[in-house]
Amino acid sequence: MTRTSVVTGAASGIGKATKELLESRGERVIGVDLHDADVTVDLTTADGRAGLISGVAALTGAVDAVFAIAGLAHPIPATVSVNFFGMVATLEGLRPMLAASPAPRAVGVASMASLMPVDDELVAAMTAGDEASALSRAEVLAQDPTTTGQLIYSSTKKAFAQWVRRTAPSDAWAGVSIPLNAVAPGIIATPMTADMIATAEAREQLLQMVPMPLNGIAEPIVVARLLTWLAGEENSHLCGQVVFVDGGSDVVIRGDSTW
């Protein structure tokens, strides 16, 4: 039986690779993005998030899998709105539509950046669901010359990863047999990272910060393959896992400190 999936960020990068991989397997995909998608919405806004739900509902009565992939890497407040509040709104908003599937699955994209320094105040505001406070704090960070806003991205990814782990075992997800998990990519060759890996020197400098001893910088399809497995019928028991697909960054940085 053909599965129907919703993929946000479907117009480029990991989202595009995921959409194309699913379609190559004969599955139906509803792509969501700012352009070149079945549902065109801006996930930085409440109206855009509501439009995502209504737009998907207008195209299908049931969803088998949700891939929350859309994100930003810019050191600006909008990154908070997309990477955390947009991600959560996508997953929570489409969760009722997953109930009609015999094998519902949900997965989002975190990042190995969640291991980097973060701003605790910003993470706390996101965790509390206080978007106004989170945006206000992000505005301060974006203007801070000592960090050049770099704490914004890592903070959004840590907050989202924690949300997945805390939410997945709840009655609303595990309690109704919906596995909820996330992936944490390392450096992926996408339009978002194009400038950062444009030269050999730039790549080397970035890999000093994000060590990837196993095969180095990855193509989007690498992440897409993991995402599609996590959101596939075979995955019945992974719950709240943040799976690092990062060429070894996690193990180099954290070692066995996870135990």
TILO-207480 format. One record per residue: x, y, z of N, C-alpha, C in turn. Coordinates in steps of 0.001 Angstrom, whole numbers, plus 500000, padded with zeros to 6 digits. Layout:
XYZXYZXYZ
...
***
This chain:
500832498807500000500000500000500000500878501258500000
500586502203499114501387503414498977501239504313500196
502369504755500729502346505652501870502351507101501396
501741507966502195501716509403501919502535510121502976
503501510902502527504374511622503442504302513119503195
504500513880504268504641515334504171506101515658504450
506722516392503540508126516763503689508241518280503653
508660518892504756508898520336504735510331520599504277
510541521775503690511856522071503138512128521263501881
511067520926501145511164519981500034511801520550498774
512023521851498709512510522459497474514027522390497308
514755522078498379516214522048498255516835521202499360
518118520935499201518899520276500252518380518918500680
518395518685501978517982517397502536516509517125502247
515677518155502322514258517970502045514015517509500623
514698518111499664514550517726498254515030516297498036
516168515959498638516698514601498495515742513574499092
515131513924500210514176513022500854512930512844499995
512416513935499483511241513877498615511512513004497394
512638513219496749512967512464495550513194510982495851
513799510685496993514019509289497367512693508572497599
511789509212498313510476508616498553509723508408497239
509762509391496378509048509285495103509647508204494217
510968508003494310511604506951493516511141505567493952
510617505479495165510088504214495695508596504076495457
508038505025494722506618504964494396505698505518495455
506251506259496416505428506817497484504928508212497108
503822508600497710503271509921497468503872510907498456
504312512053497956504919513071498811504215514407498613
503837515018499715503323516391499706504457517282500167
505021518035499222506151518899499539505693520245500069
506412520745501057506101522034501674507352522898501635
507205524136501173508351525051501160507845526453500836
508791527381500735508448528752500381508119528891498899
508569527926498097508367527964496649508526526558496096
508084526345494884508254525063494194507803523888495058
506606523995495599506100522949496489504586522814496331
504061521711496824502612521487496782501889522443497722
502521522722498852501989523669499825503063524725500059
502779525965499675503763527035499833503379527917501018
504199527859502062503934528611503291505245529086503893
505151530064504769506292530597505500506176530150506955
507037529231507367506940528665508712507478529579509805
507917530789509438508303531734510488507087532372511130
505913532234510520504709532907511015503640531924511482
502777532389512376501662531568512839500705531267511683
500494532260510818499620532040509671500200530983508737
501502531026508548502146530041507692502028528635508254
502181528502509556502071527185510190500647526654510090
499669527545510282498273527137510123497990526773508675
498603527528507751498429527244506333499018525907505940
500087525497506605500658524172506360499629523087506656
498994523184507818498028522161508213496821522152507283
496283523321507005495107523378506141495454522987504709
496654523351504270497070522998502918497233521507502734
497815520852503718497962519393503654496586518733503723
495729519224504614494391518647504775493575518755503490
493823519803502711493095519979501458493535518971500397
494720518394500588495268517465499595495110516006499969
494935515725501252494824514333501682494071514240502997
493432513120503212492705512933504468493530512266505541
494638511644505124495478510935506085496937511066505685
497803511013506674499245511106506453499909509931507160
500836509283506467501549508151507070502852508571507738
503482509621507210504761510050507774504927511555507622
505542512156508633505850513582508607507361513754508742
507928514478507796509349514798507815509486516302508038
509847516718509242510043518137509556511503518478509279
511764519004508092513137519226507644513464520702507451
512485521510507111512735522930506812513484523614507950
514520524364507579515294525053508611516153526153508019
516680526988508904517591528069508528518878527936509334
519966528448508776521241528438509499521792529838509677
520981530848509385521438532223509496521406532707510958
522332533570511363522363534086512738521362535213512947
520084534898512731519013535889512819517839535292513595
516961536125514146515816535621514909514913534664514125
514769534863512816513905533989512020514317532528512131
515592532277512389516071530901512557515382530231513742
515122530998514781514393530475515940512975530075515538
512330530935514755510942530683514368510793529438513517
511748529198512615511660528022511743512187526770512428
513397526854512971514079525657513472513447525051514709
512802525871515516512139525296516694510625525393516596
510104526602516566508648526750516605507979526220515332
508621526394514190508081525838512961508129524321512952
509233523752513432509382522294513526508314521696514428
508183522262515617507222521731516584505798521875516065
505485523033515460504139523249514928503820522264513807
504812521947512998504619520964511924504259519604512501
505057519157513442504854517824514015503569517739514834
503341518729515684502132518710516503500880518941515657
500990519829514677499826520151513866499372519011512981
500325518225512486499975517109511613499756515809512369
500050515800513666499897514565514451498491513977514369
497407514782514443496078514175514336495854513457513001
496485513935511923496326513293510623497080511974510547
498089511812511392498817510547511443497976509431512052
496979509818512838496166508822513548495426507891512600
495187508339511374494455507511510419495350506485509723
496654506568509943497583505645509296497752504368510109
497870503223509443498129501981510172499564501901510695
500452502745510150501849502750510595502370504184510563
501909505026511474502321506438511474503742506618511987
504452507573511386505826507851511789506080509360511690
507004509863512505507364511278512465508846511432512773
509491512332512035510922512555512233511255514003511911
512215514550512647512656515925512414514165515994512292
514654517161511908516092517344511723516647518245512818
517515517676513642518290518448514616519649518720513965
520728518636514696522056518872514123523117518526515150
524312518174514648525413517995515590525780519336516239
525274520445515691525495521760516308524891521833517702
523970520913518001523395520870519353524456520560520402
525622520070519976526725519785520892527612520996521125
527407522029520316528230523236520406527716524165521515
528458525208521851527986526165522855526626526742522474
525761526924523466524420527466523238524164528600524220
523078529311523979522647530348524912521535529768525771
521796529591527049520834528931527931519508529685528021
519573531005527991518341531803528074517461531571526845
518077531505525694517309531256524467516731529851524472
517524528876524869517022527493524940515847527398525904
515945528072527042514870528038528039513587528657527494
513704529744526758512522530399526192511835529496525176
512629528824524335512042527894523379511389526714524088
512065526192525064511530525050525810510211525407526484
510085526652526933508846527114527567507756527425526550
508099527368525257507121527678524222506828529156524085
507726529984524590507536531433524584508264532031523384
507572532098522255508223532557521032508605534031521102
507767534852521715508079536276521813509381536502522572
509539535817523700510768535960524484511967535380523744
511746534277523055512832533655522305513316534572521185
512393535205520490512773536117519410513483537356519954
513013537834521103513654538985521727515092538660522112
515287537480522684516639537070523070517510536854521836
516942536287520792517702536062519560518128537381518935
517288538383519047517637539705518515518867540260519231
518926540068520539520095540511521308521340539754520853
521214538438520709522354537619520297522823537983518892
521876538291518003522225538626516629523060539902516549
522904540770517543523640542037517566524913541967518393
525207540817518980526366540667519860527630540436519027
528552541371518997529753541224518157530685540117518628
530551539703519872531451538660520380531068537274519885
529806537085519522529369535763519037528861535819517604
528634537024517086528072537236515735526830536388515486
526090536144516561524828535428516415524941533929516266
526146533385516351526328531957516086525651531058517125
525368531590518307524704530789519334523237530511518984
522688531281518073521266531125517746520998529749517139
521760529392516113521525528124515417521693526929516356
522808526884517059523054525741517950522000525651519039
521529526783519514520498526791520553519185526217520039
518833526567518785517585526016518232517668524512518088
518817524018517711518955522577517496518986521808518822
519599522405519849519564521744521154518136521710521690
517430522824521578516051522878522085515161521888521357
515340521774520034514509520838519280514840519390519641
516120519070519758516507517707520135515928517344521500
515983518274522440515419518007523766513904517847523688
513255518640522847511805518507522686511444517118522181
512198516619521223511927515285520684512071514230521770
513132514294522536513364513277523572512311513340524675
511885514541525027510902514684526098509489514373525628
509225514584524342507878514427523819507592513009523336
508583512360522763508378511063522114507710509998522986
508077509876524272507461508813525077506097509175525655
505556510325525295504292510784525881503098510007525339
501975510161526015500745509491525588500325509931524189
500612511177523846500184511714522554500977511129521388
502149510586521667502984510030520604503186508529520803
504061508128521699504272506697521923502979506016522362
502165506743523110500914506161523621499920505777522550
500074506367521355499195506002520232500023505412519082
501169504851519444502012504097518507502575504936517359
502989506176517671503671506998516673505127507183517102
506066506494516475507474506744516781507865508166516350
508448508910517269508934510266517000510428510288517275
511210510646516258512661510654516391513254511819515601
514571511955515653515247513020514907516597512533514425
517118513221513429518488512983512989519309514225513305
520617514029513459521522515142513751522663515096512743
522496515768511609523549515745510586524782516529510997
525902516152510381527106516955510459527059517976509329
528183518197508660528207519146507539527676518437506295
526631518995505708526017518422504517526146519427503378
526471518948502201526658519822501037525300520234500476
524780521341500967523494521864500543523656523347500193
522642523961499594522724525406499341522979526201500621
522514525682501759522685526377503031524156526459503449
524938525456503062526343525419503478527306525752502343
526768526103501185527605526289499991528762527256500226
528489528389500844529547529379501066530594528879502055
530157528080503011531068527611504057532026526536503554
531688525882502440532542524814501922532985525102500488
532993526373500118533268526753498732534718526516498321
535649526564499276537066526366498959537650525290499864
538781524758499455539450523728500252539831524274501620
540269525532501642540655526150502915539455526301503841
538322526705503270537108526872504070536635525537504621
536700524505503786536278523174504241537165522677505370
538456522865505224539400522411506238539164523140507562
538931524441507488538680525218508695537396524753509378
536368524486508592535104524032509159535234522651509782
536005521781509145536180520427509670537051520397510931
537773521468511182538475521567512458537478521741513590
536383522441513310535332522661514297534368521482514360
534116520886513211533166519773513104533909518575512523
534653517844513339535434516715512825534534515625512245
534854515181511020534073514128510359535041513087509804
535659512284510689536685511343510241536174510269509286
534882509960509323534334508945508426533787509596507154
534608509632506120534198510059504777533892511546504621
534136512355505653534036513802505510532638514327505230
532581515472504564531320516154504271530421515248503439
529138515219503800528203514284503161527259514984502200
526717514212501274525680514684500371524316514531501043
523317515301500637521990515233501264521354513844501254
521655513049500230521044511717500143521421510840501336
522588511082501909523025510297503075522029510466504223
521635511704504469520676511988505537519281511499505138
518942511670503865517628511254503384517396509762503596
518420508957503368518268507502503554517936507164505008
518592507846505935518305507604507352516915508102507716
516559509277507238515237509832507518514136508897507038
514288508383505823513220507535505282513112506212506029
514221505720506569514114504512507385513393504815508705
513771505909509345513141506267510610511638506476510446
511224506962509271509800507222509025509129506097508263
509821504972508143509266503830507429508601502827508354
507887501902507762507145500907508546508059500003509372
509288499776508908510201498886509635510557499431511012
510548500743511159510912501338512441509701501351513369
509616500360514226508473500259515135508802500618516577
510098500677516950510415500818518365511434501898518724
512026502598517771512881503726518148512000504850518669
512326505341519845511482506339520499512347507453521077
512187508662520538512903509810521073514395509792520838
514837509078519812516268509022519532516697510164518618
517857510715518898518471511712518028519695511022517429
519561510572516192520586509742515563521571510639514813
522827510602515227523847511448514630524364510817513343
524142511512512232524665511082510929525666512149510519
526854512060511145527781513194511171529227512821510889
529442511651510319530807511255510007531700511077511212
531119511018512402531895510779513621532061511969514542
531436513111514234531598514293515087531177514032516525
530043513384516682529519513115518021530502512307518855
531031511238518282531923510384519069533268511055519324
533727511882518381534976512602518613534815513641519715
533703514365519681533477515443520629533063514934522010
532162513960522036531599513513523329532205512214523839
532816511426522966533356510156523411532282509307524061
532589508763525241531596507936525925530895508715527045
530881510035526943530257510850527996528747510750527998
528176510057527028526723509906527009526243508869528014
527184508138528613526782507153529622527094507675531024
***
